[in-house]
Amino acid sequence: MRIAADHVRVTVPGSAGNLGPGFDCMGMALDVRDEVEVRLLASEEVVVEVVGEGEGTVPLDGSHLFVRSLRVALEKVGVPKSGIHVTARNAIPHGQGLGSSAATMVAAFTAARAMISEPEALSEQVALTMATSMEGHPDNAAPAIYGGAVVCWQDEDGAHASPLTLADGIEAAVVIPHGIVPTVEARACLPAQVPHRDAAFNASRAALLVHALTSRPELLFDATEDRLHQGYRAGQMPSAVAMLAELRGKGLAAVVSGAGPGVLVLGAGLEDQGFATGPIGWADGVGDDTWRCILTKERVEGASAQAL
C-alpha cells in the first residue's frame, strides 16, 4: 500500500456510551470535537504537541494513544514505519465519560484512511473492529465513527453498529464535574455476575430506550433506568450520584455518561432548562462540586479527514 497524502487533518466527536441501560451497546456522538493534524516524516522522529484537554498530562512520544493507533492502522495495510508529527487540539474532556480514548483511536484510523491510496482497506467497519479490539467495547467508537446515535454489538466476526434516527426534538446535555474517574477504575468496580432479575430489568429498559429515542420520547425517563453498572460504580463518583438524584428527582432522564463521572441528560428544550454549553451556576454545590455543560442539539457527524 502506498501513501497518497502524508499530511492530513482530522476532526472527531466525543460521545456518551451506554445511555443508561444500554451497557456497552448504545452510544451517541456529542457536540464537542478534537482536531488532530498529522504529518509523516522521513526520519524516525516522533513529535506530539497537545493543546487543550490533556495538555501537560498525556505522553508526548510514541506511547501517545494517537501515535500507537495510527501505527496499528498503517501496519495493517503494509505501510512502512516512519516518523510522525502530531498536533492535537483537544476539546473532549478526559476521564469524564465522553469517550476521549475512543475518539483518539478513531481519529488515528480516520487519518490513516485519508493517507493511503486505497482508503477502502481501512473502511469505517475496519476502524470499528480495530477500535473495539483495542478498547474492548464499541459504544464510544461507533458514534465517533458514524455520528449520531447507534446501537452496536459484537459477534465472532467482530464489532458492528447500526445508526438510530432520533425522534424530533431530542437533545443531549452532559454535565461535567471537576473531578475525573479513569475508565479502568470504573470497570474494576463491576461484578463478574449479576442477578438474573437485574439482567432482565436492563434488557427491558434497553429495548424501551430504543423505542423512546426513535418514536416515544415521553418514555425516556423510564427507559433510562439501569441496574447493571451505575449502582456498582457509585462509590467511585459521589458527585455524579448526587447529580443523578438531583436531575431524576426533577423528572429528567439522566444517566451516567459512559464510565462517568459526567452525567448525561436526554430530552427536549434542554437549554431553556439550564443546560447551555459552558459553566452552569445553578449546579454549583451539587455533590460538593462545580459543573459545566456540553449541549448537543442536532445530530453530530462522525470523524472526517482532509488532506493538507
C-alpha atoms as a printed R data frame, in Angstrom:
    type eleno elety resid chain resno       x       y      z
1   ATOM     1    CA   MET     A     1   0.000   0.000  0.000
2   ATOM     2    CA   ARG     A     2   1.405   3.412 -0.905
3   ATOM     3    CA   ILE     A     3   0.896   6.750  0.831
4   ATOM     4    CA   ALA     A     4  -1.228   9.168 -1.206
5   ATOM     5    CA   ALA     A     5  -1.149  12.036  1.317
6   ATOM     6    CA   ASP     A     6   1.420  12.460  4.078
7   ATOM     7    CA   HIS     A     7  -0.240  15.424  5.792
8   ATOM     8    CA   VAL     A     8  -3.872  15.337  6.938
9   ATOM     9    CA   ARG     A     9  -6.218  16.984  9.403
10  ATOM    10    CA   VAL     A    10  -8.922  15.042 11.265
11  ATOM    11    CA   THR     A    11 -11.826  16.060 13.461
12  ATOM    12    CA   VAL     A    12 -13.677  13.595 15.677
13  ATOM    13    CA   PRO     A    13 -16.563  13.989 18.158
14  ATOM    14    CA   GLY     A    14 -16.808  12.948 21.741
15  ATOM    15    CA   SER     A    15 -19.534  10.527 22.724
16  ATOM    16    CA   ALA     A    16 -21.690   9.257 25.562
17  ATOM    17    CA   GLY     A    17 -21.643   5.496 25.951
18  ATOM    18    CA   ASN     A    18 -24.270   3.215 27.495
19  ATOM    19    CA   LEU     A    19 -27.074   5.824 27.586
20  ATOM    20    CA   GLY     A    20 -28.095   4.206 30.846
21  ATOM    21    CA   PRO     A    21 -29.300   0.621 30.352
22  ATOM    22    CA   GLY     A    22 -27.531   0.033 27.015
23  ATOM    23    CA   PHE     A    23 -24.304  -1.067 28.673
24  ATOM    24    CA   ASP     A    24 -21.508  -1.373 26.076
25  ATOM    25    CA   CYS     A    25 -24.060  -1.443 23.239
26  ATOM    26    CA   MET     A    26 -25.517   2.064 22.807
27  ATOM    27    CA   GLY     A    27 -23.902   5.441 22.323
28  ATOM    28    CA   MET     A    28 -24.373   8.941 20.978
29  ATOM    29    CA   ALA     A    29 -21.998  11.456 19.392
30  ATOM    30    CA   LEU     A    30 -21.748  14.775 21.240
31  ATOM    31    CA   ASP     A    31 -21.205  18.327 20.039
32  ATOM    32    CA   VAL     A    32 -17.583  18.572 21.137
33  ATOM    33    CA   ARG     A    33 -14.680  17.701 18.846
34  ATOM    34    CA   ASP     A    34 -10.941  17.131 18.876
35  ATOM    35    CA   GLU     A    35  -8.899  18.283 15.890
36  ATOM    36    CA   VAL     A    36  -5.675  16.466 15.054
37  ATOM    37    CA   GLU     A    37  -3.136  17.343 12.370
38  ATOM    38    CA   VAL     A    38  -0.590  14.672 11.478
39  ATOM    39    CA   ARG     A    39   2.395  14.533  9.124
40  ATOM    40    CA   LEU     A    40   4.522  11.540  8.268
41  ATOM    41    CA   LEU     A    41   8.252  12.269  8.491
42  ATOM    42    CA   ALA     A    42  11.177  10.902  6.536
43  ATOM    43    CA   SER     A    43  13.067  10.420  9.819
44  ATOM    44    CA   GLU     A    44  12.115   8.110 12.703
45  ATOM    45    CA   GLU     A    45  11.326  11.078 14.947
46  ATOM    46    CA   VAL     A    46   8.032  11.232 16.858
47  ATOM    47    CA   VAL     A    47   6.770  14.687 17.840
48  ATOM    48    CA   VAL     A    48   3.498  15.171 19.719
49  ATOM    49    CA   GLU     A    49   2.064  18.570 20.578
50  ATOM    50    CA   VAL     A    50  -1.136  18.835 22.633
51  ATOM    51    CA   VAL     A    51  -3.225  21.942 23.262
52  ATOM    52    CA   GLY     A    52  -6.350  21.937 25.404
53  ATOM    53    CA   GLU     A    53  -7.667  18.857 27.203
54  ATOM    54    CA   GLY     A    54  -4.842  16.550 28.257
55  ATOM    55    CA   GLU     A    55  -2.192  19.244 27.871
56  ATOM    56    CA   GLY     A    56   0.572  18.564 30.352
57  ATOM    57    CA   THR     A    57  -0.729  15.119 31.311
58  ATOM    58    CA   VAL     A    58  -0.709  12.888 28.203
59  ATOM    59    CA   PRO     A    59   2.595  11.494 26.860
60  ATOM    60    CA   LEU     A    60   4.347  13.373 24.080
61  ATOM    61    CA   ASP     A    61   6.154  10.456 22.467
62  ATOM    62    CA   GLY     A    62   5.446   7.181 20.682
63  ATOM    63    CA   SER     A    63   3.348   5.955 23.608
64  ATOM    64    CA   HIS     A    64   0.658   8.546 22.884
65  ATOM    65    CA   LEU     A    65  -2.579   6.749 22.001
66  ATOM    66    CA   PHE     A    66  -2.931   8.520 18.657
67  ATOM    67    CA   VAL     A    67   0.572   7.520 17.569
68  ATOM    68    CA   ARG     A    68   0.075   3.912 18.658
69  ATOM    69    CA   SER     A    69  -3.298   3.704 16.903
70  ATOM    70    CA   LEU     A    70  -2.013   5.300 13.708
71  ATOM    71    CA   ARG     A    71   0.826   2.789 13.575
72  ATOM    72    CA   VAL     A    72  -1.588  -0.100 14.108
73  ATOM    73    CA   ALA     A    73  -3.660   1.089 11.148
74  ATOM    74    CA   LEU     A    74  -0.747   1.766  8.807
75  ATOM    75    CA   GLU     A    75   0.931  -1.516  9.701
76  ATOM    76    CA   LYS     A    76  -2.335  -3.324  8.944
77  ATOM    77    CA   VAL     A    77  -2.213  -2.107  5.340
78  ATOM    78    CA   GLY     A    78   1.523  -2.599  4.905
79  ATOM    79    CA   VAL     A    79   2.790   0.977  5.121
80  ATOM    80    CA   PRO     A    80   6.420   1.051  6.324
81  ATOM    81    CA   LYS     A    81   7.038   2.589  9.727
82  ATOM    82    CA   SER     A    82   8.029   6.265  9.615
83  ATOM    83    CA   GLY     A    83   8.349   9.272 11.851
84  ATOM    84    CA   ILE     A    84   5.209  11.129 12.896
85  ATOM    85    CA   HIS     A    85   4.450  14.726 13.838
86  ATOM    86    CA   VAL     A    86   1.105  15.147 15.633
87  ATOM    87    CA   THR     A    87  -0.561  18.378 16.698
88  ATOM    88    CA   ALA     A    88  -3.712  17.729 18.739
89  ATOM    89    CA   ARG     A    89  -6.167  20.465 19.681
90  ATOM    90    CA   ASN     A    90  -8.360  18.708 22.203
91  ATOM    91    CA   ALA     A    91 -11.770  19.830 23.380
92  ATOM    92    CA   ILE     A    92 -13.148  16.465 24.566
93  ATOM    93    CA   PRO     A    93 -12.709  16.242 28.364
94  ATOM    94    CA   HIS     A    94 -10.511  13.392 29.597
95  ATOM    95    CA   GLY     A    95 -11.649  10.956 32.266
96  ATOM    96    CA   GLN     A    96 -15.195  12.327 32.312
97  ATOM    97    CA   GLY     A    97 -17.147   9.701 30.373
98  ATOM    98    CA   LEU     A    98 -17.137  11.461 26.999
99  ATOM    99    CA   GLY     A    99 -15.190   8.876 25.013
100 ATOM   100    CA   SER     A   100 -11.884  10.712 24.689
101 ATOM   101    CA   SER     A   101  -9.861   7.499 24.259
102 ATOM   102    CA   ALA     A   102 -12.183   6.107 21.593
103 ATOM   103    CA   ALA     A   103 -12.130   9.468 19.824
104 ATOM   104    CA   THR     A   104  -8.327   9.422 19.740
105 ATOM   105    CA   MET     A   105  -8.266   5.921 18.230
106 ATOM   106    CA   VAL     A   106 -10.926   6.794 15.677
107 ATOM   107    CA   ALA     A   107  -9.083   9.991 14.764
108 ATOM   108    CA   ALA     A   108  -5.923   7.963 14.080
109 ATOM   109    CA   PHE     A   109  -7.741   5.372 11.973
110 ATOM   110    CA   THR     A   110  -9.514   8.131 10.023
111 ATOM   111    CA   ALA     A   111  -6.196   9.883  9.413
112 ATOM   112    CA   ALA     A   112  -4.631   6.644  8.166
113 ATOM   113    CA   ARG     A   113  -7.558   6.079  5.798
114 ATOM   114    CA   ALA     A   114  -7.075   9.580  4.368
115 ATOM   115    CA   MET     A   115  -3.364   8.943  3.843
116 ATOM   116    CA   ILE     A   116  -3.427   5.707  1.858
117 ATOM   117    CA   SER     A   117  -4.044   5.123 -1.834
118 ATOM   118    CA   GLU     A   118  -6.808   2.559 -1.200
119 ATOM   119    CA   PRO     A   119  -8.892   4.013  1.647
120 ATOM   120    CA   GLU     A   120 -11.432   1.165  1.493
121 ATOM   121    CA   ALA     A   121  -8.770  -1.011  3.142
122 ATOM   122    CA   LEU     A   122  -9.420   0.993  6.320
123 ATOM   123    CA   SER     A   123 -13.178   1.343  5.979
124 ATOM   124    CA   GLU     A   124 -15.431   2.500  8.803
125 ATOM   125    CA   GLN     A   125 -16.176  -1.138  9.579
126 ATOM   126    CA   VAL     A   126 -12.461  -1.931  9.817
127 ATOM   127    CA   ALA     A   127 -11.956   1.115 12.042
128 ATOM   128    CA   LEU     A   128 -14.753  -0.037 14.344
129 ATOM   129    CA   THR     A   129 -13.247  -3.511 14.583
130 ATOM   130    CA   MET     A   130  -9.785  -2.146 15.383
131 ATOM   131    CA   ALA     A   131 -11.064   0.336 17.966
132 ATOM   132    CA   THR     A   132 -13.183  -2.308 19.673
133 ATOM   133    CA   SER     A   133 -10.230  -4.689 19.738
134 ATOM   134    CA   MET     A   134  -8.146  -2.035 21.488
135 ATOM   135    CA   GLU     A   135 -10.820  -0.699 23.852
136 ATOM   136    CA   GLY     A   136 -12.915  -3.813 24.457
137 ATOM   137    CA   HIS     A   137 -16.325  -2.290 23.683
138 ATOM   138    CA   PRO     A   138 -17.767  -0.395 20.678
139 ATOM   139    CA   ASP     A   139 -20.265   2.014 22.263
140 ATOM   140    CA   ASN     A   140 -17.960   5.063 22.110
141 ATOM   141    CA   ALA     A   141 -16.052   4.229 18.946
142 ATOM   142    CA   ALA     A   142 -19.223   3.595 16.903
143 ATOM   143    CA   PRO     A   143 -20.760   7.068 17.350
144 ATOM   144    CA   ALA     A   144 -17.330   8.655 16.910
145 ATOM   145    CA   ILE     A   145 -17.118   6.915 13.521
146 ATOM   146    CA   TYR     A   146 -20.704   7.063 12.258
147 ATOM   147    CA   GLY     A   147 -22.059  10.070 14.145
148 ATOM   148    CA   GLY     A   148 -25.489  10.372 15.713
149 ATOM   149    CA   ALA     A   149 -26.854   7.670 17.989
150 ATOM   150    CA   VAL     A   150 -26.083   3.993 17.420
151 ATOM   151    CA   VAL     A   151 -26.831   0.507 18.621
152 ATOM   152    CA   CYS     A   152 -23.786  -1.768 18.469
153 ATOM   153    CA   TRP     A   153 -22.949  -5.383 19.156
154 ATOM   154    CA   GLN     A   154 -20.153  -7.936 18.833
155 ATOM   155    CA   ASP     A   155 -20.061 -11.448 17.393
156 ATOM   156    CA   GLU     A   156 -17.455 -13.851 16.042
157 ATOM   157    CA   ASP     A   157 -16.889 -11.503 13.088
158 ATOM   158    CA   GLY     A   158 -16.101  -8.520 15.289
159 ATOM   159    CA   ALA     A   159 -18.000  -5.342 16.161
160 ATOM   160    CA   HIS     A   160 -20.988  -3.923 14.312
161 ATOM   161    CA   ALA     A   161 -23.102  -0.778 14.573
162 ATOM   162    CA   SER     A   162 -26.476   0.364 13.297
163 ATOM   163    CA   PRO     A   163 -27.484   4.066 13.351
164 ATOM   164    CA   LEU     A   164 -30.673   5.216 15.060
165 ATOM   165    CA   THR     A   165 -32.858   8.010 13.699
166 ATOM   166    CA   LEU     A   166 -33.847  10.028 16.739
167 ATOM   167    CA   ALA     A   167 -37.338  11.393 17.214
168 ATOM   168    CA   ASP     A   168 -37.693  15.118 16.547
169 ATOM   169    CA   GLY     A   169 -36.597  17.383 19.363
170 ATOM   170    CA   ILE     A   170 -34.415  15.001 21.331
171 ATOM   171    CA   GLU     A   171 -31.313  16.734 22.656
172 ATOM   172    CA   ALA     A   172 -28.454  15.617 24.881
173 ATOM   173    CA   ALA     A   173 -26.621  17.524 27.584
174 ATOM   174    CA   VAL     A   174 -23.648  16.251 29.553
175 ATOM   175    CA   VAL     A   175 -22.972  17.955 32.873
176 ATOM   176    CA   ILE     A   176 -19.374  17.517 33.919
177 ATOM   177    CA   PRO     A   177 -17.905  17.833 37.434
178 ATOM   178    CA   HIS     A   178 -14.406  18.962 38.302
179 ATOM   179    CA   GLY     A   179 -13.101  15.501 39.246
180 ATOM   180    CA   ILE     A   180 -12.241  12.604 36.938
181 ATOM   181    CA   VAL     A   181 -12.728   8.835 37.068
182 ATOM   182    CA   PRO     A   182 -10.355   6.730 34.924
183 ATOM   183    CA   THR     A   183 -12.358   4.191 32.910
184 ATOM   184    CA   VAL     A   184 -10.158   1.327 34.070
185 ATOM   185    CA   GLU     A   185 -11.052   2.097 37.692
186 ATOM   186    CA   ALA     A   186 -14.751   2.358 36.899
187 ATOM   187    CA   ARG     A   187 -14.724  -1.006 35.126
188 ATOM   188    CA   ALA     A   188 -12.903  -2.624 38.019
189 ATOM   189    CA   CYS     A   189 -15.972  -1.975 40.190
190 ATOM   190    CA   LEU     A   190 -18.233  -4.148 38.046
191 ATOM   191    CA   PRO     A   191 -19.037  -7.662 39.317
192 ATOM   192    CA   ALA     A   192 -18.379 -10.783 37.257
193 ATOM   193    CA   GLN     A   193 -22.026 -11.819 37.667
194 ATOM   194    CA   VAL     A   194 -25.321 -10.000 38.226
195 ATOM   195    CA   PRO     A   195 -28.701 -11.262 39.444
196 ATOM   196    CA   HIS     A   196 -30.952 -12.644 36.716
197 ATOM   197    CA   ARG     A   197 -33.707 -10.183 37.674
198 ATOM   198    CA   ASP     A   198 -31.331  -7.254 37.105
199 ATOM   199    CA   ALA     A   199 -30.289  -8.586 33.700
200 ATOM   200    CA   ALA     A   200 -33.964  -8.950 32.745
201 ATOM   201    CA   PHE     A   201 -34.688  -5.453 34.048
202 ATOM   202    CA   ASN     A   202 -31.946  -3.948 31.884
203 ATOM   203    CA   ALA     A   203 -32.976  -5.925 28.822
204 ATOM   204    CA   SER     A   204 -36.458  -4.426 29.086
205 ATOM   205    CA   ARG     A   205 -35.146  -0.899 29.633
206 ATOM   206    CA   ALA     A   206 -32.622  -1.104 26.771
207 ATOM   207    CA   ALA     A   207 -35.377  -2.232 24.397
208 ATOM   208    CA   LEU     A   208 -37.628   0.541 25.688
209 ATOM   209    CA   LEU     A   209 -34.819   3.064 25.239
210 ATOM   210    CA   VAL     A   210 -34.567   2.344 21.504
211 ATOM   211    CA   HIS     A   211 -38.336   2.851 21.247
212 ATOM   212    CA   ALA     A   212 -38.206   6.058 23.288
213 ATOM   213    CA   LEU     A   213 -35.308   7.538 21.333
214 ATOM   214    CA   THR     A   214 -36.814   6.837 17.930
215 ATOM   215    CA   SER     A   215 -40.541   7.383 18.422
216 ATOM   216    CA   ARG     A   216 -41.730   7.875 22.028
217 ATOM   217    CA   PRO     A   217 -39.570  10.494 23.811
218 ATOM   218    CA   GLU     A   218 -42.092  10.739 26.630
219 ATOM   219    CA   LEU     A   219 -40.861   7.305 27.754
220 ATOM   220    CA   LEU     A   220 -37.228   8.396 28.175
221 ATOM   221    CA   PHE     A   221 -37.385   8.691 31.961
222 ATOM   222    CA   ASP     A   222 -38.484   5.085 32.471
223 ATOM   223    CA   ALA     A   223 -36.251   3.907 29.611
224 ATOM   224    CA   THR     A   224 -33.075   5.256 31.223
225 ATOM   225    CA   GLU     A   225 -33.255   3.181 34.417
226 ATOM   226    CA   ASP     A   226 -30.261   0.886 34.964
227 ATOM   227    CA   ARG     A   227 -29.228  -1.913 37.323
228 ATOM   228    CA   LEU     A   228 -26.102  -3.255 35.601
229 ATOM   229    CA   HIS     A   229 -23.391  -0.674 36.151
230 ATOM   230    CA   GLN     A   230 -24.313   2.677 37.688
231 ATOM   231    CA   GLY     A   231 -25.008   1.370 41.182
232 ATOM   232    CA   TYR     A   232 -21.798  -0.646 41.307
233 ATOM   233    CA   ARG     A   233 -19.755   2.408 40.312
234 ATOM   234    CA   ALA     A   234 -21.465   4.810 42.687
235 ATOM   235    CA   GLY     A   235 -18.658   4.740 45.246
236 ATOM   236    CA   GLN     A   236 -16.202   5.985 42.634
237 ATOM   237    CA   MET     A   237 -18.243   9.051 41.700
238 ATOM   238    CA   PRO     A   238 -20.180  10.594 44.603
239 ATOM   239    CA   SER     A   239 -20.691  13.876 42.746
240 ATOM   240    CA   ALA     A   240 -22.322  12.037 39.834
241 ATOM   241    CA   VAL     A   241 -24.593  10.148 42.236
242 ATOM   242    CA   ALA     A   242 -25.694  13.441 43.769
243 ATOM   243    CA   MET     A   243 -26.322  14.983 40.350
244 ATOM   244    CA   LEU     A   244 -28.305  11.943 39.193
245 ATOM   245    CA   ALA     A   245 -30.510  12.213 42.267
246 ATOM   246    CA   GLU     A   246 -30.965  15.945 41.664
247 ATOM   247    CA   LEU     A   247 -31.932  15.580 37.997
248 ATOM   248    CA   ARG     A   248 -34.031  12.438 38.185
249 ATOM   249    CA   GLY     A   249 -35.787  13.956 41.195
250 ATOM   250    CA   LYS     A   250 -36.925  16.679 38.787
251 ATOM   251    CA   GLY     A   251 -38.219  14.090 36.323
252 ATOM   252    CA   LEU     A   252 -35.316  14.403 33.877
253 ATOM   253    CA   ALA     A   253 -33.955  11.355 32.000
254 ATOM   254    CA   ALA     A   254 -30.447  11.460 33.480
255 ATOM   255    CA   VAL     A   255 -27.818   8.706 33.428
256 ATOM   256    CA   VAL     A   256 -24.086   8.361 33.970
257 ATOM   257    CA   SER     A   257 -22.284   9.229 30.732
258 ATOM   258    CA   GLY     A   258 -20.126   6.231 29.871
259 ATOM   259    CA   ALA     A   259 -17.979   5.337 32.869
260 ATOM   260    CA   GLY     A   260 -18.641   8.773 34.416
261 ATOM   261    CA   PRO     A   261 -18.460  10.967 36.289
262 ATOM   262    CA   GLY     A   262 -20.176  13.123 33.657
263 ATOM   263    CA   VAL     A   263 -23.974  12.882 33.724
264 ATOM   264    CA   LEU     A   264 -25.997  12.714 30.511
265 ATOM   265    CA   VAL     A   265 -29.484  14.205 30.215
266 ATOM   266    CA   LEU     A   266 -31.779  13.262 27.318
267 ATOM   267    CA   GLY     A   267 -34.833  15.344 26.483
268 ATOM   268    CA   ALA     A   268 -36.231  18.357 24.643
269 ATOM   269    CA   GLY     A   269 -35.704  22.082 25.207
270 ATOM   270    CA   LEU     A   270 -32.717  21.473 27.449
271 ATOM   271    CA   GLU     A   271 -31.163  24.916 27.019
272 ATOM   272    CA   ASP     A   272 -34.279  26.534 28.457
273 ATOM   273    CA   GLN     A   273 -33.952  24.180 31.426
274 ATOM   274    CA   GLY     A   274 -30.475  25.429 32.308
275 ATOM   275    CA   PHE     A   275 -28.263  23.171 30.191
276 ATOM   276    CA   ALA     A   276 -26.497  25.667 27.911
277 ATOM   277    CA   THR     A   277 -22.902  24.863 26.954
278 ATOM   278    CA   GLY     A   278 -20.461  26.301 29.475
279 ATOM   279    CA   PRO     A   279 -20.429  26.732 33.270
280 ATOM   280    CA   ILE     A   280 -23.821  26.099 34.890
281 ATOM   281    CA   GLY     A   281 -24.013  28.079 38.088
282 ATOM   282    CA   TRP     A   282 -27.263  26.527 39.273
283 ATOM   283    CA   ALA     A   283 -25.422  23.211 39.693
284 ATOM   284    CA   ASP     A   284 -22.564  24.511 41.841
285 ATOM   285    CA   GLY     A   285 -22.511  22.679 45.143
286 ATOM   286    CA   VAL     A   286 -24.358  19.592 43.922
287 ATOM   287    CA   GLY     A   287 -22.209  16.741 45.195
288 ATOM   288    CA   ASP     A   288 -19.867  19.386 46.679
289 ATOM   289    CA   ASP     A   289 -18.582  20.038 43.167
290 ATOM   290    CA   THR     A   290 -18.686  22.613 40.371
291 ATOM   291    CA   TRP     A   291 -20.176  21.758 36.992
292 ATOM   292    CA   ARG     A   292 -20.070  22.697 33.336
293 ATOM   293    CA   CYS     A   293 -22.208  21.528 30.433
294 ATOM   294    CA   ILE     A   294 -21.889  20.414 26.813
295 ATOM   295    CA   LEU     A   295 -25.218  20.672 24.981
296 ATOM   296    CA   THR     A   296 -25.944  18.742 21.768
297 ATOM   297    CA   LYS     A   297 -29.000  19.996 19.889
298 ATOM   298    CA   GLU     A   298 -28.617  18.410 16.475
299 ATOM   299    CA   ARG     A   299 -27.222  15.176 15.055
300 ATOM   300    CA   VAL     A   300 -23.416  15.268 15.264
301 ATOM   301    CA   GLU     A   301 -21.388  13.997 12.308
302 ATOM   302    CA   GLY     A   302 -18.743  11.339 12.804
303 ATOM   303    CA   ALA     A   303 -14.998  11.635 12.196
304 ATOM   304    CA   SER     A   304 -13.799  13.266  8.993
305 ATOM   305    CA   ALA     A   305 -10.423  13.992  7.416
306 ATOM   306    CA   GLN     A   306  -8.907  16.168  4.712
307 ATOM   307    CA   ALA     A   307  -5.530  16.075  3.025
308 ATOM   308    CA   LEU     A   308  -3.381  19.187  3.504
